[in-house]
């Protein structure tokens, strides 16, 4: 007689799978080392395409079920054709997705049920830095605001906010990462 395995899901997160991953990494910390990749090809003007197909995780190369294409462009005011979000909008998307995922997954592990969750993000950027018009102006965002609206037990609101601290994208933005750029002839 076959036994049925009970899958416990909280907030849509499969806790059995997540716990298996956590246990494996606890036993072998090297399994936590990952390399995520993206390749980009310029199309024309400000329009370009990034393709994501695979990554390294759990000690092995892994293929996504399908390749993902992400396009970027600039609005007409920056000489683009507005064919796609611009890169700083993609950064807001990455931040929104990562803090949401971090909050939901860590809440699930802690037994905090979330019925609804949405966020609004807004960032301040002075184009004088990007356009090279001023060396006194940063070339990127100077402030980003993330505002969540959540339908969950009110006593968990502050706990949910703290769970965003597990977000890799949030930590990369707030603490920085070394970026090595090379340019070579094709």
Protein Blocks (a to p, Z undefined) as FASTA:
>chain_A
ZZddddddeehiafklmmmmmmmmmmmmmlmpccdddddddfbhjbccdddfbdceehia
cddfbdcdddddddfklopahlaccfklmmmmmmmmmmmmmmmmmmmmnopacfbdcddd
dddddfklmnopafkbcfbdfbdcddddddddfklmmmmmmmmmmpmklmmmmnopaddd
ddddZZ
